[in-house]
Amino acid sequence: MVLDHRSAFRASVLLACVIICSDVLCPVGAYLYNNRYTGDQVFRITPGNDEEVHALRKMLTRMKVDFWQPNSVSLICQNATVDVHVKRNDTRGLHAHLKQENIHYGVLISNLQKEIEKQTGSHSSRKRRSESQYDYEVYHSLEEIQSWMFEMNRTHPYLVDMFSVGKSYEGRPLYVLQLGKRSRPQKKAVWIDCGVHAREWIGPAFCQWFVKEAINSYLYDSAMRRLLNQLNFYIMPVFNVDGYHFSWTTDRFWRKTRSKNHKFHCRGVDVNRNWKVKWCEEGASSHPCDDTYCGPYPESEPEVKAVAKFLRKLKKRVKAYISIHAYAQMLLYPYSYKYAAIPNFNCVESAAHNAVTALYSAYGVKYRYGPASTTLYVSSGSSIDWAYRNGIRYAFAFELRDTGHFGFLLPESLISPTCTETMRAVKAIATGLLKKCETDRNKFPYI
């Protein structure tokens, strides 16, 4: 349902009060997660042969490290870098084991707590009381983002509608902004979601940036005006609201949802393994304690179920699905679950090429692009495969900056350039939807 402006105003006032109170009682800069990451390190390890892969898998499984890239021990392979967050009590042991096995490695982050403080230290002093003062070049908490959404809905009624598609496991509303000129009811649409994995903070920052840029440039940018006149954009700044909130208050590197499991103390499901497409096969885990846990059944997570229901309802109109993740500097498209080319491969690959070319034109940052299975790794139950199977022929997942130097702790100073270049890529994809592409309907052989 679309919120009427009176109730939106009341809600925005209430949320503003919550934010002001939270600033006074517990500013973000003072959380610092109770110094839980002091002495933790992030290693980059590169096994050079099968023996080293086997040895590395064994030692990392025993230590129970936090995988940054790839996101599972099973995905470790030779000559591919492995980024892992290691607890301070295990760092000395890992150094010794790696030297003993003669496996090449380096330390990307020598003190994780200090790196977190660098990223978020300025939060408590920022201005964020109204849209005119809203700072798009800092990371924002869930409460701040939702308050901003109400404000955008209130102040731009000619271009913005706000609604909820459902509620999260912990009962938080799942808000979406509809962006576009209200010209005709059956416009083509583009879906963009951010914040699927809680720790990837650059995602929600981009979704907010996209809305801000689209609205601000509507009057003077003819390309953007054409897009908003001819398309509707559905923007979900934070998909995994419970996990994102938890990543601000308790565990900066939380990835999953926050649903409870009755047999294990471990919580949460990987949102991007929970979709009803080749569910819980290769690249997903059936163990609730793993970061890639697929859930007890497809769409077990209320967040996934709500979005899937909404997209099914609009599937004749939604022409592109875009999901924003981090980190790797890649633009991925189906298939994720198998090594095969999609039927409209030529059109999708052309759209991806145009997108990364547009992105490169901003600051010269290079992105790899291709099918997710071959460009990144095989995974089942992913949102892009689900979108594609459900008739959305342009389904993309961005992996934004960087390639590992900062990892999930991308500094706030890089929000602007990252979002600026990504904006160009998304505009290129959307612009391509307004043109016809002759789809090659022949099946392509396995890659």
VOGU-3710 file (C-alpha; in Angstrom, 3 decimals, decimal comma):
1> mvldhrsafr> 0,000/0,000/0,000  1,162/3,560/-0,708  1,483/5,721/2,359  -0,662/8,849/2,467  1,324/12,002/3,134  -0,198/12,681/6,556  0,761/9,272/7,957  4,159/9,534/6,249  4,787/12,860/7,964  3,788/11,483/11,385
11> asvllacvii> 6,034/8,479/10,897  8,965/10,613/9,766  8,616/12,823/12,854  8,579/9,723/15,060  11,645/8,267/13,349  13,458/11,594/13,606  12,811/11,563/17,354  14,236/8,036/17,585  17,352/9,119/15,709  17,878/12,205/17,857
21> csdvlcpvga> 17,481/10,113/21,011  19,861/7,456/19,707  22,424/10,176/18,911  22,301/11,370/22,498  22,242/7,984/24,202  24,449/5,928/21,925  26,190/7,664/19,039  27,430/5,321/16,346  30,997/6,463/16,827  30,827/5,263/20,425
31> ylynnrytgd> 29,595/1,736/19,650  32,838/0,440/18,198  31,490/-3,017/18,981  33,008/-3,064/22,486  36,476/-3,337/20,950  35,712/-6,927/19,949  37,930/-6,727/16,846  41,120/-5,448/18,522  44,043/-7,492/17,216  41,957/-9,344/14,613
41> qvfritpgnd> 43,578/-9,505/11,186  42,529/-10,016/7,577  44,817/-12,373/5,636  45,084/-12,726/1,872  46,233/-16,253/1,052  47,021/-17,748/-2,366  47,405/-21,544/-2,487  49,556/-22,509/-5,464  48,649/-26,170/-5,955  46,174/-28,875/-4,902
51> eevhalrkml> 48,223/-29,883/-1,847  48,227/-26,303/-0,577  44,479/-26,013/-1,248  43,866/-29,151/0,829  46,128/-27,952/3,659  44,543/-24,478/3,670  41,002/-25,835/3,731  41,926/-28,054/6,655  43,532/-25,306/8,760  40,802/-22,707/8,090
61> trmkvdfwqp> 38,035/-25,193/8,907  39,736/-25,996/12,197  40,124/-22,307/13,089  36,553/-21,291/12,117  37,592/-18,076/10,385  35,242/-15,492/8,845  35,441/-15,846/5,050  35,402/-12,571/3,148  36,299/-13,836/-0,335  35,254/-16,457/-1,347
71> nsvslicqna> 32,483/-16,964/1,198  33,012/-20,673/1,847  35,926/-23,041/2,483  34,673/-25,311/-0,311  35,310/-22,550/-2,874  39,048/-22,332/-2,180  40,998/-23,274/-5,303  44,572/-23,003/-6,513  45,997/-19,654/-7,643  42,889/-17,804/-6,440
81> tvdvhvkrnd> 43,164/-15,394/-3,521  41,393/-16,146/-0,257  40,571/-13,253/2,107  39,802/-14,304/5,672  39,133/-12,440/8,914  41,020/-14,193/11,724  40,430/-13,698/15,451  43,385/-12,295/17,406  43,895/-15,564/19,322  44,381/-17,436/16,044
91> trglhahlkq> 46,548/-14,995/14,079  49,901/-16,227/15,410  48,958/-19,855/14,773  47,822/-19,115/11,206  51,064/-17,249/10,447  53,029/-20,286/11,674  50,935/-22,837/9,754  51,125/-20,905/6,497  54,894/-20,558/6,778  55,225/-24,229/7,639
101> enihygvlis> 53,201/-25,234/4,560  55,037/-22,626/2,459  51,754/-21,108/1,277  51,998/-17,570/-0,103  50,134/-14,985/1,985  50,045/-11,400/3,213  48,146/-9,361/5,782  45,633/-6,917/4,288  44,468/-5,475/7,622  46,738/-5,790/10,655
111> nlqkeiekqt> 44,272/-4,473/13,246  40,622/-4,729/12,283  39,375/-2,596/15,168  41,482/0,359/14,031  40,213/-0,016/10,470  36,597/0,010/11,707  37,319/3,149/13,744  38,781/4,797/10,647  35,630/4,006/8,671  33,018/5,018/11,226
121> gshssrkrrs> 34,797/7,367/13,634  33,171/10,568/12,332  29,573/9,369/12,604  28,590/10,961/15,886  29,362/14,490/14,696  27,459/14,500/11,383  24,439/16,541/10,426  21,430/14,467/9,478  18,316/16,285/10,639  16,646/16,916/7,274
131> esqydyevyh> 16,970/16,043/3,613  18,822/19,281/2,858  21,474/18,341/5,413  21,532/14,612/4,639  25,073/13,482/3,967  25,262/10,937/1,149  28,995/10,506/1,659  28,753/8,716/5,005  27,216/5,374/5,928  23,812/5,521/7,589
141> sleeiqswmf> 22,055/3,303/10,119  18,768/1,598/9,270  16,805/4,179/11,271  18,448/7,037/9,393  17,818/5,406/6,015  14,154/4,788/6,785  13,702/8,354/8,019  15,331/9,570/4,795  12,911/7,421/2,760  9,918/9,031/4,479
151> emnrthpylv> 11,401/12,450/3,800  11,965/11,714/0,100  8,393/10,451/-0,149  7,067/13,599/1,542  9,096/16,150/-0,415  8,943/14,659/-3,942  5,355/13,453/-4,426  5,509/13,927/-8,201  8,304/11,345/-8,588  8,347/9,188/-5,422
161> dmfsvgksye> 5,976/6,733/-3,774  6,873/4,716/-0,705  5,360/1,416/0,362  6,152/-1,747/2,289  6,211/-5,212/0,697  6,054/-6,993/4,055  7,873/-7,449/7,345  11,199/-8,981/8,316  11,713/-11,883/10,723  12,065/-9,404/13,610
171> grplyvlqlg> 9,026/-7,420/12,471  10,665/-4,488/10,694  8,873/-3,092/7,620  10,438/-3,827/4,244  10,244/-0,414/2,593  10,575/0,248/-1,134  10,648/3,540/-3,042  8,935/3,709/-6,417  10,688/6,289/-8,540  9,285/7,609/-11,812
181> krsrpqkkav> 6,889/10,107/-13,351  3,265/9,069/-13,020  2,408/9,150/-16,701  0,834/5,798/-17,486  -0,029/2,848/-15,228  1,688/0,001/-17,128  5,211/1,350/-17,497  8,216/-0,941/-17,801  10,068/-1,242/-14,511  13,535/-1,816/-13,056
191> widcgvhare> 14,052/-3,378/-9,620  17,183/-2,444/-7,619  17,937/-3,906/-4,189  20,812/-3,174/-1,832  21,871/-4,493/1,557  21,162/-8,171/0,862  24,253/-9,109/2,860  24,366/-7,029/6,029  28,079/-6,210/6,145  28,184/-4,779/2,597
201> wigpafcqwf> 27,446/-1,193/3,638  28,340/0,372/0,295  25,145/-1,206/-1,112  22,596/0,852/0,854  24,807/3,919/0,290  24,446/3,392/-3,471  20,676/2,923/-3,385  20,326/6,240/-1,576  22,752/7,883/-4,005  20,752/6,597/-6,980
211> vkeainsyly> 17,509/8,105/-5,659  19,185/11,423/-4,846  20,868/11,701/-8,259  17,753/10,668/-10,177  15,581/13,256/-8,449  18,134/16,074/-8,473  19,021/15,623/-12,155  15,474/15,096/-13,439  15,002/18,730/-14,493  18,347/19,310/-16,238
221> dsamrrllnq> 19,523/15,853/-17,422  17,530/14,805/-20,486  18,762/11,201/-20,269  17,585/10,824/-16,678  14,326/12,612/-17,440  13,668/10,144/-20,250  14,364/7,197/-17,940  12,021/8,437/-15,206  9,329/9,346/-17,742  9,397/5,965/-19,439
231> lnfyimpvfn> 10,356/3,607/-16,591  9,487/3,011/-12,965  12,381/2,181/-10,649  11,644/0,151/-7,527  14,469/0,837/-5,059  14,917/-1,240/-1,893  17,806/0,407/-0,009  18,024/-2,293/2,690  16,757/-5,764/1,833  18,130/-7,526/4,912
241> vdgyhfswtt> 16,927/-4,988/7,486  17,471/-7,169/10,581  20,983/-8,178/9,553  21,945/-4,620/8,598  20,747/-3,293/11,951  22,722/-6,051/13,720  25,849/-5,125/11,727  25,616/-1,623/13,228  24,915/-2,581/16,823  26,691/-5,885/17,469
251> drfwrktrsk> 28,693/-7,594/14,705  30,114/-5,399/11,924  30,728/-8,445/9,719  27,353/-10,146/10,023  26,146/-11,411/6,638  22,878/-13,335/7,015  19,349/-12,621/8,212  18,543/-12,944/11,938  16,016/-15,799/11,886  16,313/-18,419/14,625
261> nhkfhcrgvd> 17,019/-22,091/14,082  15,345/-24,488/16,517  18,076/-27,154/16,389  21,151/-24,921/16,511  22,154/-21,769/18,376  23,356/-20,271/15,077  21,082/-17,640/13,569  20,319/-16,450/10,091  20,080/-17,549/6,472  22,031/-16,320/3,457
271> vnrnwkvkwc> 19,415/-14,268/1,583  21,182/-14,974/-1,702  20,903/-18,769/-1,299  17,230/-18,820/-0,257  15,480/-18,257/-3,596  13,412/-20,957/-5,253  15,794/-21,891/-8,053  18,097/-24,939/-7,764  17,774/-24,373/-4,034  20,532/-25,681/-1,722
281> eegasshpcd> 22,615/-27,326/-4,419  26,237/-26,499/-5,274  27,594/-23,329/-3,662  25,109/-23,316/-0,766  25,315/-24,961/2,649  22,661/-26,963/4,486  24,318/-26,258/7,865  22,712/-23,388/9,836  26,059/-22,188/11,197  27,567/-21,554/7,757
291> dtycgpypes> 27,519/-18,122/6,120  26,038/-19,620/2,949  23,230/-21,491/4,765  20,340/-21,900/2,322  17,619/-22,046/4,983  15,228/-24,867/5,933  13,314/-24,486/2,645  13,105/-22,048/-0,317  11,728/-18,608/0,618  11,878/-19,549/4,304
301> epevkavakf> 12,984/-15,983/5,026  10,071/-13,516/5,148  12,243/-10,921/3,405  12,821/-13,190/0,381  9,206/-14,366/0,346  7,880/-10,783/0,379  10,106/-9,564/-2,453  9,489/-12,701/-4,538  5,737/-12,214/-4,144  5,985/-8,566/-5,197
311> lrklkkrvka> 8,134/-9,351/-8,245  5,867/-12,206/-9,319  2,947/-9,807/-9,232  4,801/-7,322/-11,471  6,762/-9,775/-13,593  5,187/-8,667/-16,877  6,413/-5,130/-16,249  9,792/-5,655/-14,554  12,352/-5,807/-17,359  15,539/-5,651/-15,285
321> yisihayaqm> 16,574/-6,902/-11,856  19,705/-5,395/-10,300  21,192/-6,450/-6,963  24,042/-4,456/-5,410  26,741/-6,332/-3,459  30,416/-5,962/-2,475  33,267/-6,555/-2,923  35,113/-7,699/-6,088  34,530/-5,092/-8,851  32,427/-7,362/-11,042
331> llypysykya> 29,168/-7,265/-12,961  27,537/-10,691/-12,962  24,577/-12,207/-14,749  23,000/-15,713/-14,914  23,638/-18,471/-14,610  24,999/-18,731/-11,089  24,126/-22,380/-10,591  25,612/-23,929/-13,736  28,278/-23,454/-16,396  25,997/-22,665/-19,295
341> aipnfncves> 25,053/-19,615/-21,341  21,572/-18,091/-21,054  19,395/-18,044/-24,204  19,648/-14,241/-24,619  23,375/-14,242/-23,839  24,302/-11,788/-26,641  21,878/-9,112/-25,455  22,778/-9,465/-21,775  26,508/-9,552/-22,424  26,195/-6,449/-24,605
351> aahnavtaly> 24,299/-4,663/-21,808  26,995/-5,691/-19,302  29,766/-4,498/-21,633  28,062/-1,111/-22,053  27,598/-0,853/-18,286  31,237/-1,539/-17,337  32,405/0,777/-20,144  30,215/3,557/-18,733  31,513/2,800/-15,237  35,132/2,916/-16,418
361> saygvkyryg> 34,549/6,336/-18,023  34,173/7,965/-14,594  37,500/7,165/-12,888  39,135/4,417/-14,923  38,099/1,642/-12,526  38,002/-1,744/-14,226  35,239/-4,287/-13,633  35,188/-7,864/-14,865  31,879/-9,051/-16,247  30,346/-12,364/-17,237
371> pasttlyvss> 28,180/-15,251/-16,005  28,342/-15,489/-12,213  29,332/-19,170/-12,261  32,483/-18,624/-14,314  33,356/-15,060/-13,291  32,939/-15,507/-9,532  31,849/-19,008/-8,441  28,948/-21,436/-8,654  26,072/-20,747/-6,256  22,517/-22,021/-6,108
381> gssidwayrn> 19,343/-20,296/-4,908  20,537/-16,854/-6,032  18,271/-13,906/-6,745  19,562/-13,278/-10,289  18,871/-16,879/-11,328  15,406/-16,669/-9,751  14,659/-13,360/-11,510  15,805/-14,767/-14,840  13,764/-17,935/-14,443  10,725/-15,804/-13,637
391> giryafafel> 10,873/-13,916/-16,904  13,114/-10,945/-16,031  15,529/-11,248/-18,931  18,072/-8,721/-17,677  19,232/-9,828/-14,227  22,474/-8,456/-12,819  24,466/-8,514/-9,600  27,081/-5,820/-9,066  30,043/-6,495/-6,800  31,220/-2,956/-6,029
401> rdtghfgfll> 34,618/-1,683/-4,878  37,152/-2,709/-3,952  39,193/-5,835/-4,699  40,273/-6,505/-1,130  42,490/-3,721/0,210  39,604/-2,450/2,344  37,137/-5,281/1,710  33,879/-4,661/3,571  35,380/-1,584/5,241  35,370/0,673/2,193
411> peslisptct> 36,163/4,164/3,548  33,509/6,852/3,448  35,839/8,912/1,239  35,241/6,314/-1,512  31,426/6,387/-1,323  31,142/9,275/-3,796  33,408/7,886/-6,550  32,026/4,360/-6,130  28,428/5,548/-6,382  29,164/8,004/-9,196
421> etmravkaia> 30,663/5,314/-11,426  28,000/2,733/-10,509  25,303/5,280/-11,332  26,677/5,477/-14,875  26,567/1,698/-15,195  22,976/1,396/-13,949  21,859/4,230/-16,235  23,462/2,407/-19,168  21,535/-0,787/-18,340  18,262/1,120/-17,932
431> tgllkkcetd> 18,796/3,086/-21,154  19,361/-0,186/-22,994  15,888/-1,363/-21,960  14,367/1,425/-24,048  15,961/-0,035/-27,183  15,228/-3,354/-28,818  17,802/-6,128/-28,773  17,389/-9,079/-31,095  17,493/-11,995/-28,681  19,348/-15,049/-29,853
441> rnkfpyi> 16,925/-17,800/-28,865  19,263/-20,672/-29,720  20,609/-22,563/-26,738  24,287/-21,937/-26,168  26,682/-24,799/-25,375  28,321/-25,179/-21,985  31,138/-22,734/-21,427
//
